[in-house]
Amino acid sequence: MKSLPVLMHHYIANVPGGTVVSPVTFEEQCRVLAEHGWFGVSLAAAEAWLLRGEPLPPKSFLLTFDDGYLDNYVNAWPILHKYGHKAVIFAVADRLENNTESATRPTLADVWNGSCGLGDLPPVDHPMQTKPGGYATRQDLFLNWDEARKMEQSSSISIAAHSMSHQGIFAGPEFSDFYRPGEQKRTFYHTWPALSWGLPKFKIVPEFSGPAFLPSQELIQTVQNIVPQEENAAHAFFQEPGNVEELSAAVAALQKRQGSLGVMETPEQARQRFAVGLAQNKAVLRSELGHDVQSFCWPWGKWCQAALDAAREAGFSVFYRMEPPGINRPGGAPKSPTSGPCGNPLDVKRFKVKNKNGNWLLNRLRLYSSPLLGQLYSRIRI
């Protein structure tokens, strides 16, 4: 292997979306790859190759899932096992559930062996839920820790880190509206500090991208004194134009005083936030899974140098991005002056798998296993 293709998935479900592959298509992809001798390797084998250049079988690839959705367990895991592939789930630790009524839920494997019917599987194909106000928000189902441990024990799927909460931060004091209840199609829209209904709609950026803008306590208190914080009551509040005018006037009065809306974190405060969150993420995974985790996938694929430094100090050693795709060479020192550069485990590149047939994916694997072709494809993005 001269380059390790790393595949990026999110959902394996029957839901529209650019990050969704249907179970039928996913099974066809897994079958076609296996028939042509391509197999997903374990996370441990990929880490050894990326860090130290330890050999991998020809036609190897690493298959990854982001976030930890329940459909990865219900649909993807049985299909992977059926065709001899291994994979890793980069799980958002706060989203994995505890103390469920049933420790582990049924999967496609239970349907295949006659233990249950398709209708008995968890409703992973219905993430949108209608609120009393008449608008819909996304409510994805996630794994629980028992299911995560069960998959790891099977040796088919490993669990690695995708942060504690996959939250955003505010980028600065500029805003154009107010945060209000309404349709929400995204799974991850929570922020640090936490949103209050009626807060100015500051731009949100990924949590590891740099220092955060911190709304002042005066601003938060002013907003909470005007806008009800219960969601249905907040939705009703924003239906009255006079209420919005009152909120706008109160925020405008604060805005006249420099710094009254909030301040930016200092670089040291941001570094401390990174360090605390990453150390907590590391500890939770170790406690729940019973082993250390060294692979970390950046939420939204964004990070800054201070976040990378903090993650390495926390004990993570292999880091995965989203876009753009590219090639991944083996780690360690080159064997000879002509063997080319060694890999970079601090920046493992992945490519998004689309809801297309197995031959499409087979061709992409062939491209990204060839350094020359992979570099060319990454530039022209066919």
GUNU-454171 format. One record per residue (C-alpha): chain; x, y, z. Coordinates in Angstrom, 1 decimal, decimal comma, m for minus. Layout:
<sites>
@mol = A	x = X	y = Y	z = Z .
...
</sites>
This chain:
<sites>
@mol = A	x = 0,0	y = 0,0	z = 0,0 .
@mol = A	x = 1,4	y = 3,4	z = m1,1 .
@mol = A	x = m1,7	y = 5,3	z = 0,0 .
@mol = A	x = m4,5	y = 4,4	z = 2,4 .
@mol = A	x = m8,0	y = 5,5	z = 1,2 .
@mol = A	x = m10,1	y = 6,7	z = 4,1 .
@mol = A	x = m13,9	y = 6,8	z = 3,5 .
@mol = A	x = m16,2	y = 9,1	z = 5,3 .
@mol = A	x = m19,8	y = 8,1	z = 6,1 .
@mol = A	x = m22,5	y = 9,6	z = 8,4 .
@mol = A	x = m25,9	y = 8,0	z = 8,0 .
@mol = A	x = m26,8	y = 4,5	z = 6,6 .
@mol = A	x = m30,5	y = 5,1	z = 6,4 .
@mol = A	x = m33,5	y = 5,8	z = 4,1 .
@mol = A	x = m33,5	y = 9,5	z = 4,6 .
@mol = A	x = m32,8	y = 12,2	z = 1,9 .
@mol = A	x = m29,5	y = 14,1	z = 2,3 .
@mol = A	x = m26,0	y = 14,6	z = 1,0 .
@mol = A	x = m24,4	y = 12,6	z = 3,8 .
@mol = A	x = m26,7	y = 9,6	z = 3,6 .
@mol = A	x = m26,2	y = 6,2	z = 2,0 .
@mol = A	x = m29,2	y = 3,9	z = 1,9 .
@mol = A	x = m28,8	y = 0,4	z = 3,4 .
@mol = A	x = m29,4	y = m1,2	z = 0,0 .
@mol = A	x = m26,7	y = 0,9	z = m1,6 .
@mol = A	x = m24,3	y = 0,5	z = 1,3 .
@mol = A	x = m24,7	y = m3,3	z = 1,1 .
@mol = A	x = m24,0	y = m3,2	z = m2,7 .
@mol = A	x = m20,9	y = m1,1	z = m2,1 .
@mol = A	x = m19,6	y = m3,5	z = 0,6 .
@mol = A	x = m20,3	y = m6,5	z = m1,6 .
@mol = A	x = m18,7	y = m5,1	z = m4,8 .
@mol = A	x = m15,5	y = m4,1	z = m2,8 .
@mol = A	x = m15,2	y = m7,5	z = m1,2 .
@mol = A	x = m15,7	y = m9,3	z = m4,6 .
@mol = A	x = m12,8	y = m7,2	z = m6,0 .
@mol = A	x = m10,6	y = m8,0	z = m3,0 .
@mol = A	x = m10,9	y = m4,7	z = m1,2 .
@mol = A	x = m11,5	y = m4,9	z = 2,6 .
@mol = A	x = m12,0	y = m2,3	z = 5,3 .
@mol = A	x = m9,2	y = m2,7	z = 7,9 .
@mol = A	x = m9,4	y = m2,2	z = 11,7 .
@mol = A	x = m8,7	y = 1,1	z = 13,2 .
@mol = A	x = m5,7	y = m0,4	z = 15,1 .
@mol = A	x = m4,2	y = m1,6	z = 11,8 .
@mol = A	x = m4,8	y = 1,8	z = 10,1 .
@mol = A	x = m3,2	y = 3,6	z = 13,1 .
@mol = A	x = m0,2	y = 1,4	z = 13,0 .
@mol = A	x = 0,2	y = 2,1	z = 9,2 .
@mol = A	x = m0,4	y = 5,8	z = 9,6 .
@mol = A	x = 1,9	y = 6,2	z = 12,6 .
@mol = A	x = 4,7	y = 3,7	z = 11,9 .
@mol = A	x = 4,3	y = 2,4	z = 8,4 .
@mol = A	x = 3,5	y = m1,1	z = 9,5 .
@mol = A	x = 2,4	y = m3,1	z = 6,5 .
@mol = A	x = m1,2	y = m3,4	z = 5,4 .
@mol = A	x = m2,6	y = m6,0	z = 2,9 .
@mol = A	x = m3,0	y = m4,8	z = m0,7 .
@mol = A	x = m6,4	y = m3,2	z = m1,4 .
@mol = A	x = m6,9	y = m2,0	z = 2,2 .
@mol = A	x = m9,0	y = 1,0	z = 3,1 .
@mol = A	x = m10,3	y = 2,6	z = 6,4 .
@mol = A	x = m14,1	y = 3,0	z = 6,6 .
@mol = A	x = m15,2	y = 5,8	z = 9,0 .
@mol = A	x = m18,5	y = 7,0	z = 10,4 .
@mol = A	x = m19,0	y = 10,4	z = 12,0 .
@mol = A	x = m21,1	y = 11,2	z = 15,1 .
@mol = A	x = m22,4	y = 7,9	z = 16,3 .
@mol = A	x = m25,9	y = 7,6	z = 14,9 .
@mol = A	x = m28,0	y = 4,6	z = 15,8 .
@mol = A	x = m28,4	y = 3,6	z = 12,2 .
@mol = A	x = m24,6	y = 2,8	z = 12,2 .
@mol = A	x = m25,4	y = 0,0	z = 14,6 .
@mol = A	x = m28,8	y = m1,1	z = 13,2 .
@mol = A	x = m27,9	y = m1,1	z = 9,5 .
@mol = A	x = m24,2	y = m0,7	z = 8,9 .
@mol = A	x = m22,7	y = m3,0	z = 11,4 .
@mol = A	x = m24,5	y = m6,2	z = 10,2 .
@mol = A	x = m23,7	y = m5,4	z = 6,6 .
@mol = A	x = m20,0	y = m4,8	z = 7,4 .
@mol = A	x = m19,8	y = m8,1	z = 9,3 .
@mol = A	x = m21,6	y = m9,9	z = 6,5 .
@mol = A	x = m18,9	y = m9,0	z = 3,9 .
@mol = A	x = m15,8	y = m9,1	z = 6,2 .
@mol = A	x = m15,2	y = m5,3	z = 6,5 .
@mol = A	x = m14,1	y = m3,4	z = 9,6 .
@mol = A	x = m14,7	y = 0,2	z = 10,4 .
@mol = A	x = m14,5	y = 3,0	z = 13,1 .
@mol = A	x = m17,2	y = 5,3	z = 14,5 .
@mol = A	x = m16,1	y = 8,7	z = 15,6 .
@mol = A	x = m18,6	y = 9,2	z = 18,3 .
@mol = A	x = m19,8	y = 12,4	z = 20,0 .
@mol = A	x = m19,5	y = 11,3	z = 23,6 .
@mol = A	x = m22,3	y = 13,4	z = 25,1 .
@mol = A	x = m24,8	y = 12,0	z = 22,5 .
@mol = A	x = m24,2	y = 8,3	z = 23,4 .
@mol = A	x = m27,0	y = 7,2	z = 25,7 .
@mol = A	x = m26,9	y = 5,6	z = 29,1 .
@mol = A	x = m29,5	y = 3,5	z = 31,0 .
@mol = A	x = m31,8	y = 2,7	z = 28,2 .
@mol = A	x = m34,8	y = 0,3	z = 28,8 .
@mol = A	x = m33,2	y = m2,2	z = 26,5 .
@mol = A	x = m29,4	y = m2,5	z = 26,8 .
@mol = A	x = m29,1	y = m3,2	z = 23,1 .
@mol = A	x = m31,6	y = m2,7	z = 20,4 .
@mol = A	x = m32,3	y = m5,1	z = 17,4 .
@mol = A	x = m30,4	y = m4,8	z = 14,1 .
@mol = A	x = m30,7	y = m6,0	z = 10,6 .
@mol = A	x = m29,0	y = m9,2	z = 11,7 .
@mol = A	x = m32,0	y = m10,0	z = 13,9 .
@mol = A	x = m34,2	y = m9,5	z = 10,8 .
@mol = A	x = m32,1	y = m11,8	z = 8,7 .
@mol = A	x = m32,2	y = m14,6	z = 11,4 .
@mol = A	x = m35,9	y = m14,2	z = 12,0 .
@mol = A	x = m35,7	y = m12,8	z = 15,5 .
@mol = A	x = m37,7	y = m9,8	z = 14,6 .
@mol = A	x = m39,3	y = m8,0	z = 11,6 .
@mol = A	x = m38,3	y = m4,8	z = 9,9 .
@mol = A	x = m41,0	y = m3,0	z = 11,7 .
@mol = A	x = m39,4	y = m3,9	z = 15,0 .
@mol = A	x = m36,2	y = m2,0	z = 14,3 .
@mol = A	x = m35,6	y = 1,4	z = 15,9 .
@mol = A	x = m37,1	y = 4,3	z = 13,7 .
@mol = A	x = m33,8	y = 5,5	z = 12,4 .
@mol = A	x = m35,5	y = 6,7	z = 9,1 .
@mol = A	x = m37,6	y = 9,4	z = 10,8 .
@mol = A	x = m35,3	y = 12,0	z = 12,3 .
@mol = A	x = m37,6	y = 15,1	z = 11,8 .
@mol = A	x = m40,1	y = 15,7	z = 14,6 .
@mol = A	x = m42,9	y = 18,3	z = 14,5 .
@mol = A	x = m43,0	y = 20,7	z = 17,5 .
@mol = A	x = m46,2	y = 22,1	z = 19,0 .
@mol = A	x = m45,5	y = 25,4	z = 17,2 .
@mol = A	x = m45,9	y = 23,6	z = 13,8 .
@mol = A	x = m42,2	y = 23,6	z = 12,8 .
@mol = A	x = m39,9	y = 20,6	z = 12,5 .
@mol = A	x = m36,6	y = 20,0	z = 14,1 .
@mol = A	x = m34,1	y = 17,2	z = 13,7 .
@mol = A	x = m34,0	y = 14,6	z = 16,5 .
@mol = A	x = m31,5	y = 11,9	z = 15,4 .
@mol = A	x = m31,2	y = 8,7	z = 17,4 .
@mol = A	x = m27,8	y = 7,8	z = 18,7 .
@mol = A	x = m26,0	y = 4,7	z = 19,9 .
@mol = A	x = m25,9	y = 3,8	z = 23,6 .
@mol = A	x = m22,7	y = 2,7	z = 25,3 .
@mol = A	x = m23,8	y = m0,9	z = 25,5 .
@mol = A	x = m24,2	y = m1,0	z = 21,8 .
@mol = A	x = m20,8	y = 0,7	z = 21,3 .
@mol = A	x = m19,2	y = m1,9	z = 23,5 .
@mol = A	x = m21,0	y = m4,8	z = 21,8 .
@mol = A	x = m19,7	y = m3,6	z = 18,4 .
@mol = A	x = m16,2	y = m3,3	z = 19,7 .
@mol = A	x = m16,4	y = m6,8	z = 21,2 .
@mol = A	x = m17,3	y = m8,1	z = 17,7 .
@mol = A	x = m14,0	y = m6,7	z = 16,3 .
@mol = A	x = m16,0	y = m5,3	z = 13,4 .
@mol = A	x = m16,3	y = m1,7	z = 14,5 .
@mol = A	x = m14,1	y = 0,4	z = 16,8 .
@mol = A	x = m15,1	y = 3,6	z = 18,6 .
@mol = A	x = m12,9	y = 6,7	z = 18,5 .
@mol = A	x = m13,3	y = 10,4	z = 19,4 .
@mol = A	x = m15,3	y = 13,2	z = 17,7 .
@mol = A	x = m15,3	y = 15,6	z = 20,7 .
@mol = A	x = m17,5	y = 15,7	z = 23,8 .
@mol = A	x = m20,4	y = 17,7	z = 22,3 .
@mol = A	x = m19,7	y = 18,7	z = 18,7 .
@mol = A	x = m20,8	y = 22,2	z = 19,6 .
@mol = A	x = m20,2	y = 25,6	z = 18,0 .
@mol = A	x = m18,8	y = 28,8	z = 19,3 .
@mol = A	x = m19,7	y = 32,4	z = 18,5 .
@mol = A	x = m17,2	y = 34,1	z = 16,1 .
@mol = A	x = m17,7	y = 37,7	z = 17,1 .
@mol = A	x = m20,1	y = 40,5	z = 18,1 .
@mol = A	x = m21,7	y = 41,0	z = 14,7 .
@mol = A	x = m25,3	y = 39,9	z = 14,3 .
@mol = A	x = m28,3	y = 40,4	z = 12,0 .
@mol = A	x = m31,2	y = 38,7	z = 13,9 .
@mol = A	x = m32,1	y = 36,9	z = 17,1 .
@mol = A	x = m32,0	y = 33,2	z = 17,9 .
@mol = A	x = m35,6	y = 32,0	z = 18,0 .
@mol = A	x = m37,4	y = 28,7	z = 17,8 .
@mol = A	x = m38,1	y = 27,5	z = 14,3 .
@mol = A	x = m37,3	y = 24,8	z = 11,8 .
@mol = A	x = m34,0	y = 23,1	z = 12,4 .
@mol = A	x = m32,6	y = 20,6	z = 9,9 .
@mol = A	x = m29,2	y = 20,3	z = 11,4 .
@mol = A	x = m28,3	y = 17,7	z = 14,1 .
@mol = A	x = m25,5	y = 19,8	z = 15,7 .
@mol = A	x = m26,5	y = 23,4	z = 16,4 .
@mol = A	x = m25,8	y = 23,8	z = 20,1 .
@mol = A	x = m23,2	y = 26,3	z = 21,2 .
@mol = A	x = m20,8	y = 27,2	z = 24,0 .
@mol = A	x = m21,8	y = 29,2	z = 25,9 .
@mol = A	x = m25,4	y = 27,8	z = 25,6 .
@mol = A	x = m27,9	y = 29,7	z = 23,5 .
@mol = A	x = m30,7	y = 31,7	z = 25,1 .
@mol = A	x = m33,8	y = 32,4	z = 23,1 .
@mol = A	x = m33,6	y = 36,0	z = 22,0 .
@mol = A	x = m29,8	y = 36,2	z = 22,0 .
@mol = A	x = m28,4	y = 38,2	z = 19,1 .
@mol = A	x = m27,7	y = 35,8	z = 16,2 .
@mol = A	x = m24,0	y = 35,8	z = 16,3 .
@mol = A	x = m22,2	y = 33,8	z = 13,6 .
@mol = A	x = m21,4	y = 30,2	z = 14,8 .
@mol = A	x = m18,1	y = 28,5	z = 13,9 .
@mol = A	x = m16,6	y = 25,1	z = 14,9 .
@mol = A	x = m15,5	y = 24,9	z = 18,5 .
@mol = A	x = m11,8	y = 24,1	z = 17,7 .
@mol = A	x = m11,4	y = 26,8	z = 15,1 .
@mol = A	x = m10,1	y = 29,4	z = 17,5 .
@mol = A	x = m11,1	y = 31,8	z = 20,4 .
@mol = A	x = m14,8	y = 32,2	z = 21,1 .
@mol = A	x = m16,9	y = 35,4	z = 21,5 .
@mol = A	x = m18,4	y = 35,4	z = 25,0 .
@mol = A	x = m21,7	y = 37,2	z = 25,4 .
@mol = A	x = m21,8	y = 39,4	z = 28,5 .
@mol = A	x = m23,8	y = 38,4	z = 31,5 .
@mol = A	x = m25,6	y = 41,7	z = 31,2 .
@mol = A	x = m26,7	y = 40,9	z = 27,6 .
@mol = A	x = m27,8	y = 37,4	z = 28,6 .
@mol = A	x = m29,8	y = 38,7	z = 31,6 .
@mol = A	x = m31,4	y = 41,4	z = 29,5 .
@mol = A	x = m32,5	y = 38,9	z = 26,9 .
@mol = A	x = m33,8	y = 36,4	z = 29,5 .
@mol = A	x = m35,8	y = 39,1	z = 31,2 .
@mol = A	x = m37,6	y = 39,9	z = 28,0 .
@mol = A	x = m37,9	y = 36,6	z = 26,1 .
@mol = A	x = m39,4	y = 33,4	z = 27,8 .
@mol = A	x = m36,9	y = 30,6	z = 27,8 .
@mol = A	x = m39,4	y = 27,8	z = 27,5 .
@mol = A	x = m39,4	y = 26,9	z = 23,7 .
@mol = A	x = m43,2	y = 27,1	z = 23,0 .
@mol = A	x = m43,5	y = 30,3	z = 24,9 .
@mol = A	x = m40,4	y = 31,7	z = 23,1 .
@mol = A	x = m42,0	y = 30,8	z = 19,8 .
@mol = A	x = m45,2	y = 32,6	z = 20,7 .
@mol = A	x = m43,2	y = 35,6	z = 21,8 .
@mol = A	x = m41,6	y = 36,0	z = 18,4 .
@mol = A	x = m45,0	y = 35,9	z = 16,6 .
@mol = A	x = m45,7	y = 39,4	z = 17,9 .
@mol = A	x = m43,9	y = 42,2	z = 16,1 .
@mol = A	x = m44,1	y = 44,5	z = 19,2 .
@mol = A	x = m42,2	y = 42,0	z = 21,2 .
@mol = A	x = m39,3	y = 41,9	z = 18,7 .
@mol = A	x = m39,2	y = 45,7	z = 18,6 .
@mol = A	x = m38,9	y = 45,7	z = 22,5 .
@mol = A	x = m36,0	y = 43,2	z = 22,3 .
@mol = A	x = m34,3	y = 45,0	z = 19,5 .
@mol = A	x = m34,4	y = 48,3	z = 21,4 .
@mol = A	x = m33,0	y = 46,7	z = 24,6 .
@mol = A	x = m30,1	y = 45,1	z = 22,7 .
@mol = A	x = m29,4	y = 48,4	z = 20,7 .
@mol = A	x = m29,2	y = 50,3	z = 24,0 .
@mol = A	x = m26,5	y = 47,8	z = 25,2 .
@mol = A	x = m24,7	y = 47,9	z = 21,9 .
@mol = A	x = m24,0	y = 51,7	z = 22,3 .
@mol = A	x = m21,6	y = 50,9	z = 25,1 .
@mol = A	x = m18,4	y = 49,4	z = 23,8 .
@mol = A	x = m17,9	y = 45,8	z = 24,9 .
@mol = A	x = m21,3	y = 45,5	z = 26,5 .
@mol = A	x = m22,4	y = 42,7	z = 24,2 .
@mol = A	x = m19,4	y = 40,6	z = 25,2 .
@mol = A	x = m15,7	y = 40,0	z = 24,7 .
@mol = A	x = m13,4	y = 37,6	z = 22,8 .
@mol = A	x = m11,6	y = 34,8	z = 24,6 .
@mol = A	x = m7,9	y = 35,4	z = 25,1 .
@mol = A	x = m5,7	y = 32,8	z = 23,4 .
@mol = A	x = m4,9	y = 31,4	z = 26,8 .
@mol = A	x = m8,6	y = 31,0	z = 27,6 .
@mol = A	x = m9,2	y = 29,3	z = 24,3 .
@mol = A	x = m6,2	y = 26,9	z = 24,9 .
@mol = A	x = m7,6	y = 26,1	z = 28,4 .
@mol = A	x = m11,1	y = 25,4	z = 26,9 .
@mol = A	x = m9,5	y = 23,0	z = 24,4 .
@mol = A	x = m7,4	y = 21,3	z = 27,0 .
@mol = A	x = m10,3	y = 20,7	z = 29,4 .
@mol = A	x = m12,7	y = 19,4	z = 26,7 .
@mol = A	x = m10,2	y = 17,1	z = 25,1 .
@mol = A	x = m9,0	y = 15,6	z = 28,4 .
@mol = A	x = m12,6	y = 15,0	z = 29,4 .
@mol = A	x = m13,3	y = 13,4	z = 26,0 .
@mol = A	x = m10,3	y = 11,1	z = 26,4 .
@mol = A	x = m11,3	y = 10,1	z = 30,0 .
@mol = A	x = m14,9	y = 9,4	z = 29,1 .
@mol = A	x = m14,0	y = 7,1	z = 26,2 .
@mol = A	x = m11,5	y = 5,3	z = 28,4 .
@mol = A	x = m14,0	y = 4,8	z = 31,2 .
@mol = A	x = m16,8	y = 3,6	z = 29,0 .
@mol = A	x = m14,9	y = 1,5	z = 26,5 .
@mol = A	x = m12,2	y = 0,1	z = 28,9 .
@mol = A	x = m9,3	y = 1,1	z = 26,7 .
@mol = A	x = m7,4	y = 4,2	z = 25,5 .
@mol = A	x = m8,3	y = 6,0	z = 22,3 .
@mol = A	x = m5,7	y = 7,7	z = 20,1 .
@mol = A	x = m7,7	y = 8,7	z = 17,0 .
@mol = A	x = m9,6	y = 12,0	z = 16,9 .
@mol = A	x = m11,8	y = 13,4	z = 14,2 .
@mol = A	x = m12,3	y = 17,1	z = 14,1 .
@mol = A	x = m15,9	y = 18,3	z = 14,2 .
@mol = A	x = m16,8	y = 19,9	z = 10,9 .
@mol = A	x = m13,1	y = 19,2	z = 10,0 .
@mol = A	x = m11,9	y = 22,5	z = 11,5 .
@mol = A	x = m9,1	y = 23,1	z = 13,9 .
@mol = A	x = m6,4	y = 25,6	z = 14,9 .
@mol = A	x = m2,8	y = 25,0	z = 16,0 .
@mol = A	x = m3,7	y = 25,6	z = 19,7 .
@mol = A	x = m6,4	y = 22,9	z = 19,5 .
@mol = A	x = m4,0	y = 20,5	z = 17,8 .
@mol = A	x = m1,4	y = 21,1	z = 20,5 .
@mol = A	x = m4,0	y = 20,6	z = 23,2 .
@mol = A	x = m5,3	y = 17,3	z = 21,6 .
@mol = A	x = m1,7	y = 15,9	z = 21,4 .
@mol = A	x = m1,1	y = 16,9	z = 25,0 .
@mol = A	x = m4,3	y = 15,0	z = 25,9 .
@mol = A	x = m2,9	y = 11,9	z = 24,3 .
@mol = A	x = m4,5	y = 11,8	z = 20,9 .
@mol = A	x = m2,0	y = 11,0	z = 18,1 .
@mol = A	x = m4,0	y = 10,5	z = 14,8 .
@mol = A	x = m6,3	y = 13,2	z = 13,5 .
@mol = A	x = m8,8	y = 13,1	z = 10,7 .
@mol = A	x = m10,2	y = 15,9	z = 8,5 .
@mol = A	x = m13,2	y = 16,2	z = 6,2 .
@mol = A	x = m12,4	y = 18,2	z = 3,1 .
@mol = A	x = m10,6	y = 18,3	z = 0,8 .
@mol = A	x = m9,9	y = 14,7	z = 0,1 .
@mol = A	x = m6,4	y = 13,4	z = m0,7 .
@mol = A	x = m3,8	y = 10,7	z = m0,3 .
@mol = A	x = m2,5	y = 9,2	z = 3,0 .
@mol = A	x = 1,1	y = 7,8	z = 2,9 .
@mol = A	x = 2,5	y = 5,4	z = 5,5 .
@mol = A	x = 4,0	y = 6,9	z = 8,6 .
@mol = A	x = 7,6	y = 6,6	z = 9,8 .
@mol = A	x = 10,8	y = 7,5	z = 8,1 .
@mol = A	x = 11,2	y = 6,7	z = 4,4 .
@mol = A	x = 13,1	y = 3,5	z = 3,8 .
@mol = A	x = 15,3	y = 5,2	z = 1,1 .
@mol = A	x = 15,9	y = 8,6	z = m0,4 .
@mol = A	x = 13,7	y = 7,6	z = m3,3 .
@mol = A	x = 10,8	y = 6,2	z = m1,4 .
@mol = A	x = 9,0	y = 9,5	z = m1,0 .
@mol = A	x = 7,7	y = 11,5	z = 1,9 .
@mol = A	x = 6,3	y = 9,7	z = 5,0 .
@mol = A	x = 2,7	y = 10,1	z = 6,0 .
@mol = A	x = 1,2	y = 12,8	z = 8,3 .
@mol = A	x = m1,0	y = 11,2	z = 11,0 .
@mol = A	x = m1,8	y = 14,8	z = 12,2 .
@mol = A	x = m3,8	y = 15,4	z = 9,0 .
@mol = A	x = m5,5	y = 12,2	z = 7,7 .
@mol = A	x = m7,5	y = 13,0	z = 4,6 .
@mol = A	x = m10,9	y = 11,4	z = 3,9 .
@mol = A	x = m13,4	y = 11,4	z = 1,0 .
@mol = A	x = m17,1	y = 11,5	z = 1,3 .
@mol = A	x = m18,9	y = 8,4	z = 0,1 .
@mol = A	x = m22,0	y = 9,2	z = m2,0 .
@mol = A	x = m25,2	y = 7,2	z = m2,4 .
@mol = A	x = m23,9	y = 5,7	z = m5,6 .
@mol = A	x = m23,2	y = 2,1	z = m6,8 .
@mol = A	x = m20,4	y = m0,1	z = m5,8 .
@mol = A	x = m18,4	y = 0,4	z = m9,0 .
@mol = A	x = m18,3	y = 4,2	z = m8,4 .
@mol = A	x = m16,8	y = 3,5	z = m4,9 .
@mol = A	x = m14,4	y = 0,9	z = m6,3 .
@mol = A	x = m13,0	y = 3,4	z = m8,8 .
@mol = A	x = m12,5	y = 6,0	z = m6,0 .
@mol = A	x = m10,6	y = 3,5	z = m3,9 .
@mol = A	x = m8,4	y = 2,7	z = m6,9 .
@mol = A	x = m7,7	y = 6,5	z = m7,3 .
@mol = A	x = m6,9	y = 7,2	z = m3,7 .
@mol = A	x = m4,7	y = 4,1	z = m3,3 .
@mol = A	x = m2,5	y = 5,6	z = m6,0 .
@mol = A	x = m0,6	y = 8,7	z = m4,9 .
@mol = A	x = m0,2	y = 10,1	z = m8,4 .
@mol = A	x = m3,8	y = 9,5	z = m9,4 .
@mol = A	x = m5,2	y = 10,5	z = m6,0 .
@mol = A	x = m3,3	y = 13,9	z = m6,2 .
@mol = A	x = m4,6	y = 14,5	z = m9,7 .
@mol = A	x = m8,2	y = 13,6	z = m8,8 .
@mol = A	x = m8,1	y = 15,9	z = m5,7 .
@mol = A	x = m7,1	y = 18,8	z = m7,9 .
@mol = A	x = m9,7	y = 18,4	z = m10,6 .
@mol = A	x = m12,5	y = 16,9	z = m8,4 .
@mol = A	x = m14,2	y = 14,9	z = m11,1 .
</sites>
